[in-house]
Amino acid sequence: MTWKPVLSLSVVFRHDRVRGADLLVLPERVVVLQGNAGSIVRLCDGLRDVDAIVAELAEQHPGAPVAEEVPVFLGRLRKEGWLK
């Protein structure tokens, strides 16, 4: 089975225009996403699997180590319970 990451029901993704930052809004916590983390989370729609997310990001950021870093990052968010 291929994992198709999607935000957990209790997590909302938002862009804060005042801070200029992407956020994960949880019931009792706000997580400010750093760097390109928001562009990764934005692709977690439950339709794309991890390979498709990596391929899309690799196309957008040629030469970046997305194949190594993105699956690890997504795994961390899953471990936190923010992605299912």
PyMOL Python script that loads the backbone (N, CA, C, O; Angstrom):
from pymol import cmd

cmd.read_pdbstr("""\
ATOM      1  N   MET A   1       0.835  -1.189   0.000  1.00  0.00           N
ATOM      2  CA  MET A   1       0.000   0.000   0.000  1.00  0.00           C
ATOM      3  C   MET A   1       0.875   1.246   0.000  1.00  0.00           C
ATOM      4  O   MET A   1       1.841   1.338   0.758  1.00  0.00           O
ATOM      5  N   THR A   2       0.536   2.188  -0.839  1.00  0.00           N
ATOM      6  CA  THR A   2       1.289   3.423  -0.951  1.00  0.00           C
ATOM      7  C   THR A   2       0.608   4.504  -0.133  1.00  0.00           C
ATOM      8  O   THR A   2      -0.600   4.722  -0.232  1.00  0.00           O
ATOM      9  N   TRP A   3       1.415   5.174   0.677  1.00  0.00           N
ATOM     10  CA  TRP A   3       0.890   6.218   1.548  1.00  0.00           C
ATOM     11  C   TRP A   3       0.609   7.485   0.751  1.00  0.00           C
ATOM     12  O   TRP A   3       1.470   7.975   0.021  1.00  0.00           O
ATOM     13  N   LYS A   4      -0.605   8.008   0.898  1.00  0.00           N
ATOM     14  CA  LYS A   4      -0.997   9.271   0.275  1.00  0.00           C
ATOM     15  C   LYS A   4      -1.296  10.252   1.403  1.00  0.00           C
ATOM     16  O   LYS A   4      -2.419  10.311   1.903  1.00  0.00           O
ATOM     17  N   PRO A   5      -0.280  11.023   1.801  1.00  0.00           N
ATOM     18  CA  PRO A   5      -0.430  11.877   2.983  1.00  0.00           C
ATOM     19  C   PRO A   5      -1.533  12.923   2.841  1.00  0.00           C
ATOM     20  O   PRO A   5      -1.731  13.517   1.781  1.00  0.00           O
ATOM     21  N   VAL A   6      -2.233  13.120   3.938  1.00  0.00           N
ATOM     22  CA  VAL A   6      -3.260  14.158   4.032  1.00  0.00           C
ATOM     23  C   VAL A   6      -3.267  14.653   5.476  1.00  0.00           C
ATOM     24  O   VAL A   6      -2.964  13.898   6.400  1.00  0.00           O
ATOM     25  N   LEU A   7      -3.613  15.923   5.663  1.00  0.00           N
ATOM     26  CA  LEU A   7      -3.668  16.461   7.020  1.00  0.00           C
ATOM     27  C   LEU A   7      -4.709  15.719   7.846  1.00  0.00           C
ATOM     28  O   LEU A   7      -5.770  15.353   7.340  1.00  0.00           O
ATOM     29  N   SER A   8      -4.405  15.505   9.091  1.00  0.00           N
ATOM     30  CA  SER A   8      -5.368  14.924  10.018  1.00  0.00           C
ATOM     31  C   SER A   8      -6.543  15.881  10.172  1.00  0.00           C
ATOM     32  O   SER A   8      -6.410  17.084   9.947  1.00  0.00           O
ATOM     33  N   LEU A   9      -7.680  15.345  10.554  1.00  0.00           N
ATOM     34  CA  LEU A   9      -8.891  16.162  10.640  1.00  0.00           C
ATOM     35  C   LEU A   9      -8.758  17.322  11.615  1.00  0.00           C
ATOM     36  O   LEU A   9      -9.407  18.353  11.436  1.00  0.00           O
ATOM     37  N   SER A  10      -7.931  17.173  12.641  1.00  0.00           N
ATOM     38  CA  SER A  10      -7.786  18.221  13.657  1.00  0.00           C
ATOM     39  C   SER A  10      -6.734  19.271  13.295  1.00  0.00           C
ATOM     40  O   SER A  10      -6.469  20.175  14.088  1.00  0.00           O
ATOM     41  N   VAL A  11      -6.140  19.164  12.118  1.00  0.00           N
ATOM     42  CA  VAL A  11      -5.072  20.077  11.710  1.00  0.00           C
ATOM     43  C   VAL A  11      -5.531  20.903  10.503  1.00  0.00           C
ATOM     44  O   VAL A  11      -6.077  20.370   9.537  1.00  0.00           O
ATOM     45  N   VAL A  12      -5.295  22.211  10.584  1.00  0.00           N
ATOM     46  CA  VAL A  12      -5.644  23.119   9.482  1.00  0.00           C
ATOM     47  C   VAL A  12      -4.365  23.785   8.989  1.00  0.00           C
ATOM     48  O   VAL A  12      -3.563  24.273   9.786  1.00  0.00           O
ATOM     49  N   PHE A  13      -4.181  23.802   7.680  1.00  0.00           N
ATOM     50  CA  PHE A  13      -3.048  24.487   7.065  1.00  0.00           C
ATOM     51  C   PHE A  13      -3.488  25.892   6.683  1.00  0.00           C
ATOM     52  O   PHE A  13      -4.522  26.071   6.040  1.00  0.00           O
ATOM     53  N   ARG A  14      -2.695  26.896   7.081  1.00  0.00           N
ATOM     54  CA  ARG A  14      -3.012  28.288   6.764  1.00  0.00           C
ATOM     55  C   ARG A  14      -1.744  29.051   6.421  1.00  0.00           C
ATOM     56  O   ARG A  14      -0.644  28.705   6.853  1.00  0.00           O
ATOM     57  N   HIS A  15      -1.932  30.086   5.642  1.00  0.00           N
ATOM     58  CA  HIS A  15      -0.836  31.026   5.403  1.00  0.00           C
ATOM     59  C   HIS A  15      -1.165  32.308   6.155  1.00  0.00           C
ATOM     60  O   HIS A  15      -2.218  32.906   5.936  1.00  0.00           O
ATOM     61  N   ASP A  16      -0.282  32.723   7.025  1.00  0.00           N
ATOM     62  CA  ASP A  16      -0.453  33.955   7.804  1.00  0.00           C
ATOM     63  C   ASP A  16       0.213  35.088   7.031  1.00  0.00           C
ATOM     64  O   ASP A  16       1.439  35.165   6.954  1.00  0.00           O
ATOM     65  N   ARG A  17      -0.607  35.963   6.460  1.00  0.00           N
ATOM     66  CA  ARG A  17      -0.070  37.064   5.649  1.00  0.00           C
ATOM     67  C   ARG A  17       0.709  38.053   6.494  1.00  0.00           C
ATOM     68  O   ARG A  17       1.668  38.652   6.007  1.00  0.00           O
ATOM     69  N   VAL A  18       0.321  38.240   7.749  1.00  0.00           N
ATOM     70  CA  VAL A  18       1.027  39.186   8.611  1.00  0.00           C
ATOM     71  C   VAL A  18       2.456  38.702   8.877  1.00  0.00           C
ATOM     72  O   VAL A  18       3.417  39.462   8.762  1.00  0.00           O
ATOM     73  N   ARG A  19       2.569  37.436   9.232  1.00  0.00           N
ATOM     74  CA  ARG A  19       3.898  36.863   9.496  1.00  0.00           C
ATOM     75  C   ARG A  19       4.623  36.451   8.223  1.00  0.00           C
ATOM     76  O   ARG A  19       5.843  36.287   8.226  1.00  0.00           O
ATOM     77  N   GLY A  20       3.879  36.283   7.140  1.00  0.00           N
ATOM     78  CA  GLY A  20       4.470  35.774   5.906  1.00  0.00           C
ATOM     79  C   GLY A  20       4.923  34.345   6.074  1.00  0.00           C
ATOM     80  O   GLY A  20       5.938  33.930   5.515  1.00  0.00           O
ATOM     81  N   ALA A  21       4.148  33.580   6.862  1.00  0.00           N
ATOM     82  CA  ALA A  21       4.558  32.208   7.166  1.00  0.00           C
ATOM     83  C   ALA A  21       3.380  31.246   6.993  1.00  0.00           C
ATOM     84  O   ALA A  21       2.217  31.614   7.160  1.00  0.00           O
ATOM     85  N   ASP A  22       3.724  30.012   6.653  1.00  0.00           N
ATOM     86  CA  ASP A  22       2.727  28.947   6.616  1.00  0.00           C
ATOM     87  C   ASP A  22       2.620  28.340   8.006  1.00  0.00           C
ATOM     88  O   ASP A  22       3.612  28.195   8.721  1.00  0.00           O
ATOM     89  N   LEU A  23       1.402  27.994   8.369  1.00  0.00           N
ATOM     90  CA  LEU A  23       1.130  27.479   9.718  1.00  0.00           C
ATOM     91  C   LEU A  23       0.361  26.185   9.663  1.00  0.00           C
ATOM     92  O   LEU A  23      -0.405  25.933   8.733  1.00  0.00           O
ATOM     93  N   LEU A  24       0.576  25.366  10.675  1.00  0.00           N
ATOM     94  CA  LEU A  24      -0.311  24.246  10.965  1.00  0.00           C
ATOM     95  C   LEU A  24      -1.041  24.631  12.248  1.00  0.00           C
ATOM     96  O   LEU A  24      -0.416  24.810  13.294  1.00  0.00           O
ATOM     97  N   VAL A  25      -2.335  24.755  12.166  1.00  0.00           N
ATOM     98  CA  VAL A  25      -3.132  25.147  13.323  1.00  0.00           C
ATOM     99  C   VAL A  25      -3.757  23.888  13.911  1.00  0.00           C
ATOM    100  O   VAL A  25      -4.551  23.203  13.267  1.00  0.00           O
ATOM    101  N   LEU A  26      -3.374  23.604  15.156  1.00  0.00           N
ATOM    102  CA  LEU A  26      -3.866  22.432  15.867  1.00  0.00           C
ATOM    103  C   LEU A  26      -4.796  22.902  16.972  1.00  0.00           C
ATOM    104  O   LEU A  26      -4.834  24.100  17.256  1.00  0.00           O
ATOM    105  N   PRO A  27      -5.546  22.013  17.608  1.00  0.00           N
ATOM    106  CA  PRO A  27      -6.499  22.446  18.624  1.00  0.00           C
ATOM    107  C   PRO A  27      -5.913  23.352  19.707  1.00  0.00           C
ATOM    108  O   PRO A  27      -6.570  24.314  20.106  1.00  0.00           O
ATOM    109  N   GLU A  28      -4.716  23.083  20.190  1.00  0.00           N
ATOM    110  CA  GLU A  28      -4.159  23.903  21.267  1.00  0.00           C
ATOM    111  C   GLU A  28      -2.743  24.369  20.957  1.00  0.00           C
ATOM    112  O   GLU A  28      -1.949  24.637  21.858  1.00  0.00           O
ATOM    113  N   ARG A  29      -2.442  24.460  19.655  1.00  0.00           N
ATOM    114  CA  ARG A  29      -1.067  24.774  19.291  1.00  0.00           C
ATOM    115  C   ARG A  29      -1.017  25.282  17.852  1.00  0.00           C
ATOM    116  O   ARG A  29      -1.830  24.894  17.014  1.00  0.00           O
ATOM    117  N   VAL A  30      -0.061  26.143  17.587  1.00  0.00           N
ATOM    118  CA  VAL A  30       0.195  26.587  16.219  1.00  0.00           C
ATOM    119  C   VAL A  30       1.649  26.261  15.907  1.00  0.00           C
ATOM    120  O   VAL A  30       2.545  26.597  16.682  1.00  0.00           O
ATOM    121  N   VAL A  31       1.881  25.615  14.782  1.00  0.00           N
ATOM    122  CA  VAL A  31       3.232  25.283  14.350  1.00  0.00           C
ATOM    123  C   VAL A  31       3.570  26.168  13.159  1.00  0.00           C
ATOM    124  O   VAL A  31       2.876  26.144  12.142  1.00  0.00           O
ATOM    125  N   VAL A  32       4.641  26.953  13.287  1.00  0.00           N
ATOM    126  CA  VAL A  32       5.103  27.801  12.193  1.00  0.00           C
ATOM    127  C   VAL A  32       6.052  26.970  11.344  1.00  0.00           C
ATOM    128  O   VAL A  32       7.084  26.498  11.820  1.00  0.00           O
ATOM    129  N   LEU A  33       5.688  26.799  10.082  1.00  0.00           N
ATOM    130  CA  LEU A  33       6.515  25.997   9.176  1.00  0.00           C
ATOM    131  C   LEU A  33       7.655  26.857   8.638  1.00  0.00           C
ATOM    132  O   LEU A  33       7.449  28.006   8.247  1.00  0.00           O
ATOM    133  N   GLN A  34       8.838  26.299   8.625  1.00  0.00           N
ATOM    134  CA  GLN A  34      10.037  27.017   8.178  1.00  0.00           C
ATOM    135  C   GLN A  34      10.376  26.655   6.738  1.00  0.00           C
ATOM    136  O   GLN A  34      10.029  25.577   6.256  1.00  0.00           O
ATOM    137  N   GLY A  35      11.053  27.565   6.068  1.00  0.00           N
ATOM    138  CA  GLY A  35      11.567  27.307   4.721  1.00  0.00           C
ATOM    139  C   GLY A  35      10.475  26.863   3.762  1.00  0.00           C
ATOM    140  O   GLY A  35       9.418  27.488   3.673  1.00  0.00           O
ATOM    141  N   ASN A  36      10.740  25.784   3.051  1.00  0.00           N
ATOM    142  CA  ASN A  36       9.800  25.274   2.059  1.00  0.00           C
ATOM    143  C   ASN A  36       8.833  24.244   2.618  1.00  0.00           C
ATOM    144  O   ASN A  36       8.156  23.561   1.850  1.00  0.00           O
ATOM    145  N   ALA A  37       8.752  24.117   3.926  1.00  0.00           N
ATOM    146  CA  ALA A  37       7.869  23.108   4.521  1.00  0.00           C
ATOM    147  C   ALA A  37       6.415  23.297   4.094  1.00  0.00           C
ATOM    148  O   ALA A  37       5.691  22.325   3.876  1.00  0.00           O
ATOM    149  N   GLY A  38       6.000  24.550   3.978  1.00  0.00           N
ATOM    150  CA  GLY A  38       4.622  24.808   3.568  1.00  0.00           C
ATOM    151  C   GLY A  38       4.333  24.302   2.160  1.00  0.00           C
ATOM    152  O   GLY A  38       3.243  23.799   1.887  1.00  0.00           O
ATOM    153  N   SER A  39       5.309  24.435   1.269  1.00  0.00           N
ATOM    154  CA  SER A  39       5.090  23.963  -0.106  1.00  0.00           C
ATOM    155  C   SER A  39       4.993  22.450  -0.149  1.00  0.00           C
ATOM    156  O   SER A  39       4.351  21.896  -1.042  1.00  0.00           O
ATOM    157  N   ILE A  40       5.618  21.776   0.798  1.00  0.00           N
ATOM    158  CA  ILE A  40       5.507  20.310   0.884  1.00  0.00           C
ATOM    159  C   ILE A  40       4.133  19.939   1.435  1.00  0.00           C
ATOM    160  O   ILE A  40       3.437  19.100   0.864  1.00  0.00           O
ATOM    161  N   VAL A  41       3.750  20.555   2.526  1.00  0.00           N
ATOM    162  CA  VAL A  41       2.462  20.234   3.163  1.00  0.00           C
ATOM    163  C   VAL A  41       1.301  20.558   2.224  1.00  0.00           C
ATOM    164  O   VAL A  41       0.292  19.853   2.204  1.00  0.00           O
ATOM    165  N   ARG A  42       1.455  21.622   1.455  1.00  0.00           N
ATOM    166  CA  ARG A  42       0.411  22.030   0.515  1.00  0.00           C
ATOM    167  C   ARG A  42       0.090  20.905  -0.479  1.00  0.00           C
ATOM    168  O   ARG A  42      -1.031  20.823  -0.981  1.00  0.00           O
ATOM    169  N   LEU A  43       1.063  20.047  -0.760  1.00  0.00           N
ATOM    170  CA  LEU A  43       0.864  18.957  -1.720  1.00  0.00           C
ATOM    171  C   LEU A  43       0.257  17.708  -1.074  1.00  0.00           C
ATOM    172  O   LEU A  43      -0.046  16.738  -1.769  1.00  0.00           O
ATOM    173  N   CYS A  44       0.083  17.726   0.223  1.00  0.00           N
ATOM    174  CA  CYS A  44      -0.462  16.558   0.936  1.00  0.00           C
ATOM    175  C   CYS A  44      -1.988  16.627   0.893  1.00  0.00           C
ATOM    176  O   CYS A  44      -2.641  17.049   1.847  1.00  0.00           O
ATOM    177  N   ASP A  45      -2.525  16.204  -0.232  1.00  0.00           N
ATOM    178  CA  ASP A  45      -3.963  16.313  -0.465  1.00  0.00           C
ATOM    179  C   ASP A  45      -4.690  14.973  -0.389  1.00  0.00           C
ATOM    180  O   ASP A  45      -5.899  14.903  -0.611  1.00  0.00           O
ATOM    181  N   GLY A  46      -3.952  13.917  -0.077  1.00  0.00           N
ATOM    182  CA  GLY A  46      -4.581  12.592  -0.018  1.00  0.00           C
ATOM    183  C   GLY A  46      -4.743  11.948  -1.385  1.00  0.00           C
ATOM    184  O   GLY A  46      -5.201  10.809  -1.484  1.00  0.00           O
ATOM    185  N   LEU A  47      -4.375  12.658  -2.429  1.00  0.00           N
ATOM    186  CA  LEU A  47      -4.454  12.113  -3.791  1.00  0.00           C
ATOM    187  C   LEU A  47      -3.071  11.713  -4.294  1.00  0.00           C
ATOM    188  O   LEU A  47      -2.924  10.719  -5.005  1.00  0.00           O
ATOM    189  N   ARG A  48      -2.068  12.486  -3.924  1.00  0.00           N
ATOM    190  CA  ARG A  48      -0.690  12.202  -4.356  1.00  0.00           C
ATOM    191  C   ARG A  48      -0.024  11.288  -3.341  1.00  0.00           C
ATOM    192  O   ARG A  48      -0.187  11.462  -2.133  1.00  0.00           O
ATOM    193  N   ASP A  49       0.726  10.312  -3.838  1.00  0.00           N
ATOM    194  CA  ASP A  49       1.536   9.521  -2.904  1.00  0.00           C
ATOM    195  C   ASP A  49       2.877  10.237  -2.711  1.00  0.00           C
ATOM    196  O   ASP A  49       3.147  11.246  -3.363  1.00  0.00           O
ATOM    197  N   VAL A  50       3.705   9.714  -1.821  1.00  0.00           N
ATOM    198  CA  VAL A  50       4.973  10.380  -1.488  1.00  0.00           C
ATOM    199  C   VAL A  50       5.851  10.523  -2.726  1.00  0.00           C
ATOM    200  O   VAL A  50       6.489  11.559  -2.914  1.00  0.00           O
ATOM    201  N   ASP A  51       5.889   9.491  -3.574  1.00  0.00           N
ATOM    202  CA  ASP A  51       6.707   9.577  -4.788  1.00  0.00           C
ATOM    203  C   ASP A  51       6.248  10.711  -5.701  1.00  0.00           C
ATOM    204  O   ASP A  51       7.072  11.401  -6.300  1.00  0.00           O
ATOM    205  N   ALA A  52       4.945  10.902  -5.806  1.00  0.00           N
ATOM    206  CA  ALA A  52       4.420  11.980  -6.656  1.00  0.00           C
ATOM    207  C   ALA A  52       4.766  13.346  -6.064  1.00  0.00           C
ATOM    208  O   ALA A  52       5.082  14.285  -6.794  1.00  0.00           O
ATOM    209  N   ILE A  53       4.704  13.445  -4.745  1.00  0.00           N
ATOM    210  CA  ILE A  53       5.070  14.708  -4.083  1.00  0.00           C
ATOM    211  C   ILE A  53       6.550  15.007  -4.324  1.00  0.00           C
ATOM    212  O   ILE A  53       6.918  16.135  -4.652  1.00  0.00           O
ATOM    213  N   VAL A  54       7.383  13.996  -4.161  1.00  0.00           N
ATOM    214  CA  VAL A  54       8.823  14.169  -4.386  1.00  0.00           C
ATOM    215  C   VAL A  54       9.089  14.564  -5.834  1.00  0.00           C
ATOM    216  O   VAL A  54       9.895  15.457  -6.092  1.00  0.00           O
ATOM    217  N   ALA A  55       8.425  13.914  -6.775  1.00  0.00           N
ATOM    218  CA  ALA A  55       8.642  14.224  -8.193  1.00  0.00           C
ATOM    219  C   ALA A  55       8.245  15.663  -8.509  1.00  0.00           C
ATOM    220  O   ALA A  55       8.950  16.358  -9.240  1.00  0.00           O
ATOM    221  N   GLU A  56       7.129  16.105  -7.965  1.00  0.00           N
ATOM    222  CA  GLU A  56       6.682  17.476  -8.227  1.00  0.00           C
ATOM    223  C   GLU A  56       7.647  18.491  -7.632  1.00  0.00           C
ATOM    224  O   GLU A  56       7.966  19.496  -8.267  1.00  0.00           O
ATOM    225  N   LEU A  57       8.110  18.232  -6.416  1.00  0.00           N
ATOM    226  CA  LEU A  57       9.048  19.154  -5.779  1.00  0.00           C
ATOM    227  C   LEU A  57      10.413  19.135  -6.472  1.00  0.00           C
ATOM    228  O   LEU A  57      11.071  20.170  -6.573  1.00  0.00           O
ATOM    229  N   ALA A  58      10.838  17.972  -6.945  1.00  0.00           N
ATOM    230  CA  ALA A  58      12.113  17.878  -7.667  1.00  0.00           C
ATOM    231  C   ALA A  58      12.065  18.696  -8.952  1.00  0.00           C
ATOM    232  O   ALA A  58      13.061  19.295  -9.357  1.00  0.00           O
ATOM    233  N   GLU A  59      10.898  18.713  -9.586  1.00  0.00           N
ATOM    234  CA  GLU A  59      10.738  19.510 -10.802  1.00  0.00           C
ATOM    235  C   GLU A  59      10.788  21.007 -10.475  1.00  0.00           C
ATOM    236  O   GLU A  59      11.339  21.797 -11.242  1.00  0.00           O
ATOM    237  N   GLN A  60      10.214  21.386  -9.340  1.00  0.00           N
ATOM    238  CA  GLN A  60      10.188  22.794  -8.927  1.00  0.00           C
ATOM    239  C   GLN A  60      11.531  23.271  -8.397  1.00  0.00           C
ATOM    240  O   GLN A  60      11.868  24.450  -8.507  1.00  0.00           O
ATOM    241  N   HIS A  61      12.297  22.346  -7.820  1.00  0.00           N
ATOM    242  CA  HIS A  61      13.568  22.711  -7.181  1.00  0.00           C
ATOM    243  C   HIS A  61      14.685  21.790  -7.686  1.00  0.00           C
ATOM    244  O   HIS A  61      15.177  20.946  -6.937  1.00  0.00           O
ATOM    245  N   PRO A  62      15.088  21.950  -8.955  1.00  0.00           N
ATOM    246  CA  PRO A  62      16.129  21.070  -9.500  1.00  0.00           C
ATOM    247  C   PRO A  62      17.419  21.152  -8.674  1.00  0.00           C
ATOM    248  O   PRO A  62      17.867  22.235  -8.296  1.00  0.00           O
ATOM    249  N   GLY A  63      17.987  20.007  -8.414  1.00  0.00           N
ATOM    250  CA  GLY A  63      19.248  19.955  -7.667  1.00  0.00           C
ATOM    251  C   GLY A  63      19.076  19.892  -6.164  1.00  0.00           C
ATOM    252  O   GLY A  63      20.036  19.611  -5.447  1.00  0.00           O
ATOM    253  N   ALA A  64      17.868  20.149  -5.668  1.00  0.00           N
ATOM    254  CA  ALA A  64      17.641  20.067  -4.217  1.00  0.00           C
ATOM    255  C   ALA A  64      17.477  18.604  -3.815  1.00  0.00           C
ATOM    256  O   ALA A  64      16.977  17.799  -4.600  1.00  0.00           O
ATOM    257  N   PRO A  65      17.891  18.257  -2.608  1.00  0.00           N
ATOM    258  CA  PRO A  65      17.843  16.843  -2.171  1.00  0.00           C
ATOM    259  C   PRO A  65      16.442  16.414  -1.712  1.00  0.00           C
ATOM    260  O   PRO A  65      16.291  15.861  -0.622  1.00  0.00           O
ATOM    261  N   VAL A  66      15.438  16.662  -2.522  1.00  0.00           N
ATOM    262  CA  VAL A  66      14.056  16.370  -2.114  1.00  0.00           C
ATOM    263  C   VAL A  66      13.804  14.878  -1.938  1.00  0.00           C
ATOM    264  O   VAL A  66      13.027  14.489  -1.066  1.00  0.00           O
ATOM    265  N   ALA A  67      14.440  14.039  -2.744  1.00  0.00           N
ATOM    266  CA  ALA A  67      14.209  12.588  -2.639  1.00  0.00           C
ATOM    267  C   ALA A  67      14.660  12.046  -1.286  1.00  0.00           C
ATOM    268  O   ALA A  67      14.110  11.062  -0.791  1.00  0.00           O
ATOM    269  N   GLU A  68      15.657  12.687  -0.693  1.00  0.00           N
ATOM    270  CA  GLU A  68      16.150  12.238   0.607  1.00  0.00           C
ATOM    271  C   GLU A  68      15.402  12.924   1.756  1.00  0.00           C
ATOM    272  O   GLU A  68      15.078  12.282   2.755  1.00  0.00           O
ATOM    273  N   GLU A  69      15.135  14.199   1.619  1.00  0.00           N
ATOM    274  CA  GLU A  69      14.615  14.982   2.745  1.00  0.00           C
ATOM    275  C   GLU A  69      13.088  14.980   2.879  1.00  0.00           C
ATOM    276  O   GLU A  69      12.573  14.970   3.997  1.00  0.00           O
ATOM    277  N   VAL A  70      12.368  14.988   1.775  1.00  0.00           N
ATOM    278  CA  VAL A  70      10.905  15.101   1.854  1.00  0.00           C
ATOM    279  C   VAL A  70      10.264  13.879   2.529  1.00  0.00           C
ATOM    280  O   VAL A  70       9.417  14.064   3.403  1.00  0.00           O
ATOM    281  N   PRO A  71      10.628  12.640   2.166  1.00  0.00           N
ATOM    282  CA  PRO A  71      10.022  11.490   2.871  1.00  0.00           C
ATOM    283  C   PRO A  71      10.299  11.501   4.372  1.00  0.00           C
ATOM    284  O   PRO A  71       9.438  11.111   5.161  1.00  0.00           O
ATOM    285  N   VAL A  72      11.467  11.934   4.766  1.00  0.00           N
ATOM    286  CA  VAL A  72      11.805  12.020   6.195  1.00  0.00           C
ATOM    287  C   VAL A  72      10.932  13.066   6.875  1.00  0.00           C
ATOM    288  O   VAL A  72      10.395  12.831   7.957  1.00  0.00           O
ATOM    289  N   PHE A  73      10.794  14.223   6.231  1.00  0.00           N
ATOM    290  CA  PHE A  73       9.961  15.287   6.776  1.00  0.00           C
ATOM    291  C   PHE A  73       8.509  14.828   6.911  1.00  0.00           C
ATOM    292  O   PHE A  73       7.880  15.045   7.946  1.00  0.00           O
ATOM    293  N   LEU A  74       7.984  14.197   5.871  1.00  0.00           N
ATOM    294  CA  LEU A  74       6.599  13.718   5.928  1.00  0.00           C
ATOM    295  C   LEU A  74       6.432  12.661   7.017  1.00  0.00           C
ATOM    296  O   LEU A  74       5.408  12.627   7.700  1.00  0.00           O
ATOM    297  N   GLY A  75       7.421  11.812   7.176  1.00  0.00           N
ATOM    298  CA  GLY A  75       7.375  10.804   8.234  1.00  0.00           C
ATOM    299  C   GLY A  75       7.331  11.432   9.623  1.00  0.00           C
ATOM    300  O   GLY A  75       6.653  10.935  10.523  1.00  0.00           O
ATOM    301  N   ARG A  76       8.066  12.530   9.784  1.00  0.00           N
ATOM    302  CA  ARG A  76       8.050  13.236  11.081  1.00  0.00           C
ATOM    303  C   ARG A  76       6.676  13.818  11.358  1.00  0.00           C
ATOM    304  O   ARG A  76       6.182  13.737  12.482  1.00  0.00           O
ATOM    305  N   LEU A  77       6.053  14.407  10.339  1.00  0.00           N
ATOM    306  CA  LEU A  77       4.705  14.965  10.525  1.00  0.00           C
ATOM    307  C   LEU A  77       3.692  13.854  10.822  1.00  0.00           C
ATOM    308  O   LEU A  77       2.761  14.041  11.605  1.00  0.00           O
ATOM    309  N   ARG A  78       3.889  12.715  10.193  1.00  0.00           N
ATOM    310  CA  ARG A  78       2.992  11.568  10.450  1.00  0.00           C
ATOM    311  C   ARG A  78       3.163  11.063  11.874  1.00  0.00           C
ATOM    312  O   ARG A  78       2.191  10.721  12.546  1.00  0.00           O
ATOM    313  N   LYS A  79       4.412  11.021  12.324  1.00  0.00           N
ATOM    314  CA  LYS A  79       4.694  10.563  13.684  1.00  0.00           C
ATOM    315  C   LYS A  79       4.067  11.502  14.718  1.00  0.00           C
ATOM    316  O   LYS A  79       3.614  11.057  15.773  1.00  0.00           O
ATOM    317  N   GLU A  80       4.043  12.795  14.410  1.00  0.00           N
ATOM    318  CA  GLU A  80       3.413  13.774  15.307  1.00  0.00           C
ATOM    319  C   GLU A  80       1.891  13.647  15.297  1.00  0.00           C
ATOM    320  O   GLU A  80       1.210  14.149  16.191  1.00  0.00           O
ATOM    321  N   GLY A  81       1.367  12.965  14.271  1.00  0.00           N
ATOM    322  CA  GLY A  81      -0.083  12.817  14.147  1.00  0.00           C
ATOM    323  C   GLY A  81      -0.736  13.925  13.340  1.00  0.00           C
ATOM    324  O   GLY A  81      -1.960  14.050  13.315  1.00  0.00           O
ATOM    325  N   TRP A  82       0.098  14.734  12.675  1.00  0.00           N
ATOM    326  CA  TRP A  82      -0.425  15.854  11.895  1.00  0.00           C
ATOM    327  C   TRP A  82      -0.818  15.431  10.487  1.00  0.00           C
ATOM    328  O   TRP A  82      -1.639  16.078   9.839  1.00  0.00           O
ATOM    329  N   LEU A  83      -0.229  14.349  10.027  1.00  0.00           N
ATOM    330  CA  LEU A  83      -0.604  13.751   8.738  1.00  0.00           C
ATOM    331  C   LEU A  83      -1.102  12.353   9.003  1.00  0.00           C
ATOM    332  O   LEU A  83      -0.662  11.685   9.939  1.00  0.00           O
ATOM    333  N   LYS A  84      -2.015  11.920   8.177  1.00  0.00           N
ATOM    334  CA  LYS A  84      -2.434  10.513   8.249  1.00  0.00           C
ATOM    335  C   LYS A  84      -2.279   9.884   6.894  1.00  0.00           C
ATOM    336  O   LYS A  84      -2.575   8.701   6.725  1.00  0.00           O
TER     337      LYS A  84
END
""", "prot")
cmd.dss("prot")
cmd.show_as("cartoon", "prot")
cmd.util.cbc("prot")
cmd.orient("prot")
